[in-house]
Amino acid sequence: MATSTHAANGRAGATSQTERAEAIVEDTAERMGRGLSRMVTRAREEAEDIWAEAQDVRQRWDAAPSGPQRSRSGSS
């Protein structure tokens, strides 16, 4: 009987270790997800800032009365 009790305790310990491992993995995945979400949000905001700045530069370039002569078709 000692063997079956020991085996039962081993299974209980394995279940406990499995549950702890699953909790650690879930917690790590959740933290990584939040970090990834913040990183993507920052990258999107930076891209929006760059796009807005590029649009502003283009508008100023197009509005400049004595700006360099260039054609819209891409050929000089």
PyMOL Python script that loads the backbone (N, CA, C, O; Angstrom):
from pymol import cmd

cmd.read_pdbstr("""\
ATOM      1  N   MET A   1       0.800  -1.193   0.000  1.00  0.00           N
ATOM      2  CA  MET A   1       0.000   0.000   0.000  1.00  0.00           C
ATOM      3  C   MET A   1       0.845   1.260   0.000  1.00  0.00           C
ATOM      4  O   MET A   1       0.413   2.298  -0.501  1.00  0.00           O
ATOM      5  N   ALA A   2       2.003   1.181   0.538  1.00  0.00           N
ATOM      6  CA  ALA A   2       2.877   2.348   0.577  1.00  0.00           C
ATOM      7  C   ALA A   2       3.220   2.797  -0.837  1.00  0.00           C
ATOM      8  O   ALA A   2       3.356   3.990  -1.104  1.00  0.00           O
ATOM      9  N   THR A   3       3.358   1.825  -1.743  1.00  0.00           N
ATOM     10  CA  THR A   3       3.702   2.174  -3.119  1.00  0.00           C
ATOM     11  C   THR A   3       2.567   2.936  -3.781  1.00  0.00           C
ATOM     12  O   THR A   3       2.817   3.928  -4.466  1.00  0.00           O
ATOM     13  N   SER A   4       1.325   2.501  -3.598  1.00  0.00           N
ATOM     14  CA  SER A   4       0.213   3.192  -4.238  1.00  0.00           C
ATOM     15  C   SER A   4       0.012   4.580  -3.626  1.00  0.00           C
ATOM     16  O   SER A   4      -0.363   5.509  -4.341  1.00  0.00           O
ATOM     17  N   THR A   5       0.250   4.741  -2.332  1.00  0.00           N
ATOM     18  CA  THR A   5       0.151   6.054  -1.696  1.00  0.00           C
ATOM     19  C   THR A   5       1.229   6.976  -2.237  1.00  0.00           C
ATOM     20  O   THR A   5       0.976   8.150  -2.506  1.00  0.00           O
ATOM     21  N   HIS A   6       2.454   6.431  -2.398  1.00  0.00           N
ATOM     22  CA  HIS A   6       3.567   7.213  -2.928  1.00  0.00           C
ATOM     23  C   HIS A   6       3.280   7.612  -4.388  1.00  0.00           C
ATOM     24  O   HIS A   6       3.568   8.736  -4.797  1.00  0.00           O
ATOM     25  N   ALA A   7       2.719   6.694  -5.152  1.00  0.00           N
ATOM     26  CA  ALA A   7       2.382   6.983  -6.545  1.00  0.00           C
ATOM     27  C   ALA A   7       1.306   8.066  -6.614  1.00  0.00           C
ATOM     28  O   ALA A   7       1.376   8.958  -7.459  1.00  0.00           O
ATOM     29  N   ALA A   8       0.324   7.992  -5.738  1.00  0.00           N
ATOM     30  CA  ALA A   8      -0.733   8.999  -5.710  1.00  0.00           C
ATOM     31  C   ALA A   8      -0.151  10.359  -5.354  1.00  0.00           C
ATOM     32  O   ALA A   8      -0.518  11.372  -5.950  1.00  0.00           O
ATOM     33  N   ASN A   9       0.760  10.381  -4.381  1.00  0.00           N
ATOM     34  CA  ASN A   9       1.404  11.651  -4.018  1.00  0.00           C
ATOM     35  C   ASN A   9       2.243  12.184  -5.172  1.00  0.00           C
ATOM     36  O   ASN A   9       2.302  13.395  -5.387  1.00  0.00           O
ATOM     37  N   GLY A  10       2.888  11.300  -5.910  1.00  0.00           N
ATOM     38  CA  GLY A  10       3.686  11.707  -7.065  1.00  0.00           C
ATOM     39  C   GLY A  10       2.824  12.338  -8.144  1.00  0.00           C
ATOM     40  O   GLY A  10       3.193  13.345  -8.748  1.00  0.00           O
ATOM     41  N   ARG A  11       1.667  11.726  -8.375  1.00  0.00           N
ATOM     42  CA  ARG A  11       0.746  12.305  -9.367  1.00  0.00           C
ATOM     43  C   ARG A  11       0.223  13.655  -8.894  1.00  0.00           C
ATOM     44  O   ARG A  11       0.097  14.580  -9.696  1.00  0.00           O
ATOM     45  N   ALA A  12      -0.079  13.783  -7.623  1.00  0.00           N
ATOM     46  CA  ALA A  12      -0.555  15.051  -7.073  1.00  0.00           C
ATOM     47  C   ALA A  12       0.542  16.106  -7.196  1.00  0.00           C
ATOM     48  O   ALA A  12       0.269  17.259  -7.530  1.00  0.00           O
ATOM     49  N   GLY A  13       1.776  15.706  -6.926  1.00  0.00           N
ATOM     50  CA  GLY A  13       2.893  16.643  -7.064  1.00  0.00           C
ATOM     51  C   GLY A  13       3.095  17.043  -8.510  1.00  0.00           C
ATOM     52  O   GLY A  13       3.386  18.203  -8.800  1.00  0.00           O
ATOM     53  N   ALA A  14       2.942  16.087  -9.425  1.00  0.00           N
ATOM     54  CA  ALA A  14       3.102  16.390 -10.847  1.00  0.00           C
ATOM     55  C   ALA A  14       1.996  17.336 -11.313  1.00  0.00           C
ATOM     56  O   ALA A  14       2.239  18.254 -12.097  1.00  0.00           O
ATOM     57  N   THR A  15       0.779  17.101 -10.820  1.00  0.00           N
ATOM     58  CA  THR A  15      -0.334  17.979 -11.178  1.00  0.00           C
ATOM     59  C   THR A  15      -0.069  19.384 -10.664  1.00  0.00           C
ATOM     60  O   THR A  15      -0.291  20.369 -11.368  1.00  0.00           O
ATOM     61  N   SER A  16       0.405  19.464  -9.433  1.00  0.00           N
ATOM     62  CA  SER A  16       0.703  20.765  -8.847  1.00  0.00           C
ATOM     63  C   SER A  16       1.808  21.470  -9.644  1.00  0.00           C
ATOM     64  O   SER A  16       1.717  22.669  -9.910  1.00  0.00           O
ATOM     65  N   GLN A  17       2.845  20.725 -10.021  1.00  0.00           N
ATOM     66  CA  GLN A  17       3.926  21.311 -10.807  1.00  0.00           C
ATOM     67  C   GLN A  17       3.429  21.722 -12.190  1.00  0.00           C
ATOM     68  O   GLN A  17       3.823  22.764 -12.714  1.00  0.00           O
ATOM     69  N   THR A  18       2.569  20.904 -12.773  1.00  0.00           N
ATOM     70  CA  THR A  18       2.004  21.229 -14.085  1.00  0.00           C
ATOM     71  C   THR A  18       1.167  22.495 -14.000  1.00  0.00           C
ATOM     72  O   THR A  18       1.261  23.369 -14.861  1.00  0.00           O
ATOM     73  N   GLU A  19       0.346  22.590 -12.958  1.00  0.00           N
ATOM     74  CA  GLU A  19      -0.478  23.783 -12.784  1.00  0.00           C
ATOM     75  C   GLU A  19       0.386  25.018 -12.577  1.00  0.00           C
ATOM     76  O   GLU A  19       0.088  26.080 -13.123  1.00  0.00           O
ATOM     77  N   ARG A  20       1.453  24.890 -11.794  1.00  0.00           N
ATOM     78  CA  ARG A  20       2.364  26.020 -11.579  1.00  0.00           C
ATOM     79  C   ARG A  20       3.028  26.422 -12.887  1.00  0.00           C
ATOM     80  O   ARG A  20       3.145  27.610 -13.189  1.00  0.00           O
ATOM     81  N   ALA A  21       3.465  25.429 -13.665  1.00  0.00           N
ATOM     82  CA  ALA A  21       4.110  25.720 -14.946  1.00  0.00           C
ATOM     83  C   ALA A  21       3.133  26.408 -15.888  1.00  0.00           C
ATOM     84  O   ALA A  21       3.498  27.371 -16.563  1.00  0.00           O
ATOM     85  N   GLU A  22       1.901  25.926 -15.940  1.00  0.00           N
ATOM     86  CA  GLU A  22       0.887  26.553 -16.792  1.00  0.00           C
ATOM     87  C   GLU A  22       0.628  27.987 -16.357  1.00  0.00           C
ATOM     88  O   GLU A  22       0.490  28.874 -17.199  1.00  0.00           O
ATOM     89  N   ALA A  23       0.562  28.222 -15.055  1.00  0.00           N
ATOM     90  CA  ALA A  23       0.331  29.573 -14.543  1.00  0.00           C
ATOM     91  C   ALA A  23       1.493  30.493 -14.913  1.00  0.00           C
ATOM     92  O   ALA A  23       1.279  31.648 -15.282  1.00  0.00           O
ATOM     93  N   ILE A  24       2.709  29.987 -14.816  1.00  0.00           N
ATOM     94  CA  ILE A  24       3.887  30.785 -15.177  1.00  0.00           C
ATOM     95  C   ILE A  24       3.850  31.121 -16.663  1.00  0.00           C
ATOM     96  O   ILE A  24       4.109  32.261 -17.049  1.00  0.00           O
ATOM     97  N   VAL A  25       3.528  30.136 -17.499  1.00  0.00           N
ATOM     98  CA  VAL A  25       3.460  30.366 -18.947  1.00  0.00           C
ATOM     99  C   VAL A  25       2.366  31.377 -19.275  1.00  0.00           C
ATOM    100  O   VAL A  25       2.589  32.285 -20.076  1.00  0.00           O
ATOM    101  N   GLU A  26       1.200  31.236 -18.673  1.00  0.00           N
ATOM    102  CA  GLU A  26       0.101  32.171 -18.919  1.00  0.00           C
ATOM    103  C   GLU A  26       0.471  33.584 -18.488  1.00  0.00           C
ATOM    104  O   GLU A  26       0.198  34.549 -19.202  1.00  0.00           O
ATOM    105  N   ASP A  27       1.099  33.704 -17.306  1.00  0.00           N
ATOM    106  CA  ASP A  27       1.507  35.014 -16.803  1.00  0.00           C
ATOM    107  C   ASP A  27       2.550  35.650 -17.725  1.00  0.00           C
ATOM    108  O   ASP A  27       2.475  36.839 -18.033  1.00  0.00           O
ATOM    109  N   THR A  28       3.515  34.851 -18.159  1.00  0.00           N
ATOM    110  CA  THR A  28       4.553  35.356 -19.060  1.00  0.00           C
ATOM    111  C   THR A  28       3.952  35.780 -20.390  1.00  0.00           C
ATOM    112  O   THR A  28       4.303  36.836 -20.916  1.00  0.00           O
ATOM    113  N   ALA A  29       3.058  34.979 -20.938  1.00  0.00           N
ATOM    114  CA  ALA A  29       2.410  35.313 -22.210  1.00  0.00           C
ATOM    115  C   ALA A  29       1.594  36.593 -22.073  1.00  0.00           C
ATOM    116  O   ALA A  29       1.588  37.428 -22.978  1.00  0.00           O
ATOM    117  N   GLU A  30       0.911  36.748 -20.952  1.00  0.00           N
ATOM    118  CA  GLU A  30       0.114  37.951 -20.726  1.00  0.00           C
ATOM    119  C   GLU A  30       1.010  39.189 -20.669  1.00  0.00           C
ATOM    120  O   GLU A  30       0.694  40.218 -21.266  1.00  0.00           O
ATOM    121  N   ARG A  31       2.138  39.083 -19.939  1.00  0.00           N
ATOM    122  CA  ARG A  31       3.063  40.218 -19.854  1.00  0.00           C
ATOM    123  C   ARG A  31       3.678  40.524 -21.216  1.00  0.00           C
ATOM    124  O   ARG A  31       3.819  41.690 -21.587  1.00  0.00           O
ATOM    125  N   MET A  32       4.039  39.493 -21.953  1.00  0.00           N
ATOM    126  CA  MET A  32       4.613  39.704 -23.285  1.00  0.00           C
ATOM    127  C   MET A  32       3.587  40.346 -24.209  1.00  0.00           C
ATOM    128  O   MET A  32       3.929  41.217 -25.010  1.00  0.00           O
ATOM    129  N   GLY A  33       2.347  39.925 -24.104  1.00  0.00           N
ATOM    130  CA  GLY A  33       1.279  40.497 -24.919  1.00  0.00           C
ATOM    131  C   GLY A  33       1.095  41.977 -24.636  1.00  0.00           C
ATOM    132  O   GLY A  33       0.932  42.781 -25.554  1.00  0.00           O
ATOM    133  N   ARG A  34       1.121  42.330 -23.350  1.00  0.00           N
ATOM    134  CA  ARG A  34       0.987  43.750 -22.998  1.00  0.00           C
ATOM    135  C   ARG A  34       2.181  44.537 -23.522  1.00  0.00           C
ATOM    136  O   ARG A  34       2.022  45.637 -24.053  1.00  0.00           O
ATOM    137  N   GLY A  35       3.369  43.977 -23.373  1.00  0.00           N
ATOM    138  CA  GLY A  35       4.564  44.658 -23.863  1.00  0.00           C
ATOM    139  C   GLY A  35       4.542  44.814 -25.369  1.00  0.00           C
ATOM    140  O   GLY A  35       4.897  45.870 -25.894  1.00  0.00           O
ATOM    141  N   LEU A  36       4.127  43.774 -26.065  1.00  0.00           N
ATOM    142  CA  LEU A  36       4.039  43.825 -27.523  1.00  0.00           C
ATOM    143  C   LEU A  36       2.993  44.850 -27.955  1.00  0.00           C
ATOM    144  O   LEU A  36       3.200  45.592 -28.916  1.00  0.00           O
ATOM    145  N   SER A  37       1.890  44.886 -27.252  1.00  0.00           N
ATOM    146  CA  SER A  37       0.837  45.846 -27.566  1.00  0.00           C
ATOM    147  C   SER A  37       1.348  47.280 -27.408  1.00  0.00           C
ATOM    148  O   SER A  37       1.083  48.133 -28.256  1.00  0.00           O
ATOM    149  N   ARG A  38       2.081  47.544 -26.319  1.00  0.00           N
ATOM    150  CA  ARG A  38       2.646  48.889 -26.120  1.00  0.00           C
ATOM    151  C   ARG A  38       3.645  49.218 -27.216  1.00  0.00           C
ATOM    152  O   ARG A  38       3.671  50.344 -27.713  1.00  0.00           O
ATOM    153  N   MET A  39       4.466  48.250 -27.599  1.00  0.00           N
ATOM    154  CA  MET A  39       5.464  48.478 -28.630  1.00  0.00           C
ATOM    155  C   MET A  39       4.797  48.787 -29.974  1.00  0.00           C
ATOM    156  O   MET A  39       5.226  49.697 -30.683  1.00  0.00           O
ATOM    157  N   VAL A  40       3.769  48.047 -30.320  1.00  0.00           N
ATOM    158  CA  VAL A  40       3.052  48.283 -31.583  1.00  0.00           C
ATOM    159  C   VAL A  40       2.366  49.643 -31.552  1.00  0.00           C
ATOM    160  O   VAL A  40       2.356  50.352 -32.558  1.00  0.00           O
ATOM    161  N   THR A  41       1.798  50.010 -30.417  1.00  0.00           N
ATOM    162  CA  THR A  41       1.145  51.305 -30.284  1.00  0.00           C
ATOM    163  C   THR A  41       2.146  52.436 -30.487  1.00  0.00           C
ATOM    164  O   THR A  41       1.863  53.402 -31.196  1.00  0.00           O
ATOM    165  N   ARG A  42       3.318  52.314 -29.864  1.00  0.00           N
ATOM    166  CA  ARG A  42       4.354  53.341 -30.034  1.00  0.00           C
ATOM    167  C   ARG A  42       4.821  53.417 -31.477  1.00  0.00           C
ATOM    168  O   ARG A  42       5.007  54.510 -32.012  1.00  0.00           O
ATOM    169  N   ALA A  43       5.011  52.278 -32.105  1.00  0.00           N
ATOM    170  CA  ALA A  43       5.466  52.268 -33.504  1.00  0.00           C
ATOM    171  C   ALA A  43       4.416  52.916 -34.409  1.00  0.00           C
ATOM    172  O   ALA A  43       4.761  53.673 -35.317  1.00  0.00           O
ATOM    173  N   ARG A  44       3.142  52.623 -34.165  1.00  0.00           N
ATOM    174  CA  ARG A  44       2.077  53.236 -34.960  1.00  0.00           C
ATOM    175  C   ARG A  44       2.066  54.751 -34.770  1.00  0.00           C
ATOM    176  O   ARG A  44       1.933  55.500 -35.738  1.00  0.00           O
ATOM    177  N   GLU A  45       2.206  55.201 -33.523  1.00  0.00           N
ATOM    178  CA  GLU A  45       2.220  56.638 -33.258  1.00  0.00           C
ATOM    179  C   GLU A  45       3.414  57.309 -33.939  1.00  0.00           C
ATOM    180  O   GLU A  45       3.280  58.400 -34.492  1.00  0.00           O
ATOM    181  N   GLU A  46       4.567  56.667 -33.903  1.00  0.00           N
ATOM    182  CA  GLU A  46       5.749  57.221 -34.574  1.00  0.00           C
ATOM    183  C   GLU A  46       5.527  57.296 -36.082  1.00  0.00           C
ATOM    184  O   GLU A  46       5.890  58.285 -36.720  1.00  0.00           O
ATOM    185  N   ALA A  47       4.935  56.255 -36.647  1.00  0.00           N
ATOM    186  CA  ALA A  47       4.662  56.246 -38.086  1.00  0.00           C
ATOM    187  C   ALA A  47       3.676  57.361 -38.445  1.00  0.00           C
ATOM    188  O   ALA A  47       3.834  58.017 -39.474  1.00  0.00           O
ATOM    189  N   GLU A  48       2.669  57.576 -37.611  1.00  0.00           N
ATOM    190  CA  GLU A  48       1.710  58.650 -37.855  1.00  0.00           C
ATOM    191  C   GLU A  48       2.402  60.011 -37.796  1.00  0.00           C
ATOM    192  O   GLU A  48       2.121  60.887 -38.614  1.00  0.00           O
ATOM    193  N   ASP A  49       3.310  60.190 -36.824  1.00  0.00           N
ATOM    194  CA  ASP A  49       4.062  61.444 -36.720  1.00  0.00           C
ATOM    195  C   ASP A  49       4.932  61.671 -37.949  1.00  0.00           C
ATOM    196  O   ASP A  49       4.994  62.784 -38.471  1.00  0.00           O
ATOM    197  N   ILE A  50       5.596  60.635 -38.406  1.00  0.00           N
ATOM    198  CA  ILE A  50       6.450  60.740 -39.595  1.00  0.00           C
ATOM    199  C   ILE A  50       5.600  61.092 -40.813  1.00  0.00           C
ATOM    200  O   ILE A  50       5.978  61.946 -41.615  1.00  0.00           O
ATOM    201  N   TRP A  51       4.453  60.430 -40.946  1.00  0.00           N
ATOM    202  CA  TRP A  51       3.568  60.701 -42.082  1.00  0.00           C
ATOM    203  C   TRP A  51       3.070  62.154 -42.046  1.00  0.00           C
ATOM    204  O   TRP A  51       3.057  62.832 -43.073  1.00  0.00           O
ATOM    205  N   ALA A  52       2.663  62.624 -40.867  1.00  0.00           N
ATOM    206  CA  ALA A  52       2.186  64.001 -40.744  1.00  0.00           C
ATOM    207  C   ALA A  52       3.297  64.991 -41.084  1.00  0.00           C
ATOM    208  O   ALA A  52       3.048  65.991 -41.756  1.00  0.00           O
ATOM    209  N   GLU A  53       4.510  64.724 -40.631  1.00  0.00           N
ATOM    210  CA  GLU A  53       5.642  65.600 -40.941  1.00  0.00           C
ATOM    211  C   GLU A  53       5.934  65.597 -42.439  1.00  0.00           C
ATOM    212  O   GLU A  53       6.208  66.649 -43.018  1.00  0.00           O
ATOM    213  N   ALA A  54       5.878  64.441 -43.062  1.00  0.00           N
ATOM    214  CA  ALA A  54       6.121  64.345 -44.509  1.00  0.00           C
ATOM    215  C   ALA A  54       5.053  65.123 -45.282  1.00  0.00           C
ATOM    216  O   ALA A  54       5.367  65.801 -46.261  1.00  0.00           O
ATOM    217  N   GLN A  55       3.805  65.028 -44.851  1.00  0.00           N
ATOM    218  CA  GLN A  55       2.737  65.770 -45.511  1.00  0.00           C
ATOM    219  C   GLN A  55       2.954  67.281 -45.363  1.00  0.00           C
ATOM    220  O   GLN A  55       2.738  68.044 -46.303  1.00  0.00           O
ATOM    221  N   ASP A  56       3.383  67.696 -44.169  1.00  0.00           N
ATOM    222  CA  ASP A  56       3.650  69.111 -43.935  1.00  0.00           C
ATOM    223  C   ASP A  56       4.788  69.605 -44.824  1.00  0.00           C
ATOM    224  O   ASP A  56       4.690  70.680 -45.414  1.00  0.00           O
ATOM    225  N   VAL A  57       5.860  68.832 -44.922  1.00  0.00           N
ATOM    226  CA  VAL A  57       6.985  69.196 -45.776  1.00  0.00           C
ATOM    227  C   VAL A  57       6.526  69.292 -47.225  1.00  0.00           C
ATOM    228  O   VAL A  57       6.901  70.228 -47.932  1.00  0.00           O
ATOM    229  N   ARG A  58       5.727  68.343 -47.670  1.00  0.00           N
ATOM    230  CA  ARG A  58       5.253  68.356 -49.057  1.00  0.00           C
ATOM    231  C   ARG A  58       4.383  69.586 -49.328  1.00  0.00           C
ATOM    232  O   ARG A  58       4.522  70.230 -50.368  1.00  0.00           O
ATOM    233  N   GLN A  59       3.492  69.908 -48.395  1.00  0.00           N
ATOM    234  CA  GLN A  59       2.633  71.081 -48.585  1.00  0.00           C
ATOM    235  C   GLN A  59       3.463  72.357 -48.649  1.00  0.00           C
ATOM    236  O   GLN A  59       3.201  73.234 -49.472  1.00  0.00           O
ATOM    237  N   ARG A  60       4.466  72.458 -47.778  1.00  0.00           N
ATOM    238  CA  ARG A  60       5.329  73.645 -47.812  1.00  0.00           C
ATOM    239  C   ARG A  60       6.127  73.685 -49.112  1.00  0.00           C
ATOM    240  O   ARG A  60       6.320  74.754 -49.692  1.00  0.00           O
ATOM    241  N   TRP A  61       6.588  72.531 -49.568  1.00  0.00           N
ATOM    242  CA  TRP A  61       7.356  72.444 -50.822  1.00  0.00           C
ATOM    243  C   TRP A  61       6.490  72.891 -52.003  1.00  0.00           C
ATOM    244  O   TRP A  61       6.925  73.675 -52.847  1.00  0.00           O
ATOM    245  N   ASP A  62       5.257  72.377 -52.045  1.00  0.00           N
ATOM    246  CA  ASP A  62       4.349  72.712 -53.146  1.00  0.00           C
ATOM    247  C   ASP A  62       3.914  74.179 -53.101  1.00  0.00           C
ATOM    248  O   ASP A  62       3.655  74.772 -54.148  1.00  0.00           O
ATOM    249  N   ALA A  63       3.830  74.771 -51.914  1.00  0.00           N
ATOM    250  CA  ALA A  63       3.367  76.144 -51.762  1.00  0.00           C
ATOM    251  C   ALA A  63       4.488  77.169 -51.960  1.00  0.00           C
ATOM    252  O   ALA A  63       4.216  78.359 -52.118  1.00  0.00           O
ATOM    253  N   ALA A  64       5.732  76.720 -51.951  1.00  0.00           N
ATOM    254  CA  ALA A  64       6.853  77.657 -52.063  1.00  0.00           C
ATOM    255  C   ALA A  64       6.849  78.303 -53.449  1.00  0.00           C
ATOM    256  O   ALA A  64       6.899  77.594 -54.454  1.00  0.00           O
ATOM    257  N   PRO A  65       6.788  79.655 -53.520  1.00  0.00           N
ATOM    258  CA  PRO A  65       6.727  80.327 -54.810  1.00  0.00           C
ATOM    259  C   PRO A  65       8.023  80.207 -55.617  1.00  0.00           C
ATOM    260  O   PRO A  65       7.983  80.189 -56.847  1.00  0.00           O
ATOM    261  N   SER A  66       9.144  80.127 -54.954  1.00  0.00           N
ATOM    262  CA  SER A  66      10.413  80.066 -55.693  1.00  0.00           C
ATOM    263  C   SER A  66      11.112  78.724 -55.490  1.00  0.00           C
ATOM    264  O   SER A  66      12.335  78.627 -55.593  1.00  0.00           O
ATOM    265  N   GLY A  67      10.312  77.683 -55.198  1.00  0.00           N
ATOM    266  CA  GLY A  67      10.895  76.355 -54.995  1.00  0.00           C
ATOM    267  C   GLY A  67      11.458  75.807 -56.282  1.00  0.00           C
ATOM    268  O   GLY A  67      11.161  76.324 -57.359  1.00  0.00           O
ATOM    269  N   PRO A  68      12.251  74.789 -56.192  1.00  0.00           N
ATOM    270  CA  PRO A  68      12.826  74.175 -57.397  1.00  0.00           C
ATOM    271  C   PRO A  68      11.741  73.720 -58.353  1.00  0.00           C
ATOM    272  O   PRO A  68      10.676  73.262 -57.941  1.00  0.00           O
ATOM    273  N   GLN A  69      12.027  73.852 -59.619  1.00  0.00           N
ATOM    274  CA  GLN A  69      11.082  73.418 -60.640  1.00  0.00           C
ATOM    275  C   GLN A  69      11.157  71.903 -60.759  1.00  0.00           C
ATOM    276  O   GLN A  69      12.239  71.332 -60.896  1.00  0.00           O
ATOM    277  N   ARG A  70      10.010  71.269 -60.707  1.00  0.00           N
ATOM    278  CA  ARG A  70       9.971  69.822 -60.890  1.00  0.00           C
ATOM    279  C   ARG A  70       8.613  69.469 -61.448  1.00  0.00           C
ATOM    280  O   ARG A  70       7.629  70.177 -61.236  1.00  0.00           O
ATOM    281  N   SER A  71       8.576  68.387 -62.149  1.00  0.00           N
ATOM    282  CA  SER A  71       7.294  67.981 -62.715  1.00  0.00           C
ATOM    283  C   SER A  71       6.674  66.912 -61.847  1.00  0.00           C
ATOM    284  O   SER A  71       7.378  66.200 -61.131  1.00  0.00           O
ATOM    285  N   ARG A  72       5.375  66.797 -61.904  1.00  0.00           N
ATOM    286  CA  ARG A  72       4.670  65.798 -61.114  1.00  0.00           C
ATOM    287  C   ARG A  72       4.825  64.404 -61.701  1.00  0.00           C
ATOM    288  O   ARG A  72       4.614  63.419 -60.993  1.00  0.00           O
ATOM    289  N   SER A  73       5.187  64.294 -62.964  1.00  0.00           N
ATOM    290  CA  SER A  73       5.264  62.977 -63.599  1.00  0.00           C
ATOM    291  C   SER A  73       6.507  62.217 -63.180  1.00  0.00           C
ATOM    292  O   SER A  73       6.625  61.026 -63.466  1.00  0.00           O
ATOM    293  N   GLY A  74       7.429  62.877 -62.512  1.00  0.00           N
ATOM    294  CA  GLY A  74       8.619  62.188 -62.050  1.00  0.00           C
ATOM    295  C   GLY A  74       9.822  62.397 -62.944  1.00  0.00           C
ATOM    296  O   GLY A  74      10.943  62.087 -62.540  1.00  0.00           O
ATOM    297  N   SER A  75       9.625  62.910 -64.139  1.00  0.00           N
ATOM    298  CA  SER A  75      10.770  63.161 -65.009  1.00  0.00           C
ATOM    299  C   SER A  75      11.204  64.609 -64.882  1.00  0.00           C
ATOM    300  O   SER A  75      10.365  65.489 -64.687  1.00  0.00           O
ATOM    301  N   SER A  76      12.488  64.869 -64.989  1.00  0.00           N
ATOM    302  CA  SER A  76      13.008  66.228 -64.807  1.00  0.00           C
ATOM    303  C   SER A  76      13.148  66.967 -66.104  1.00  0.00           C
ATOM    304  O   SER A  76      13.574  68.123 -66.113  1.00  0.00           O
TER     305      SER A  76
END
""", "prot")
cmd.dss("prot")
cmd.show_as("cartoon", "prot")
cmd.util.cbc("prot")
cmd.orient("prot")
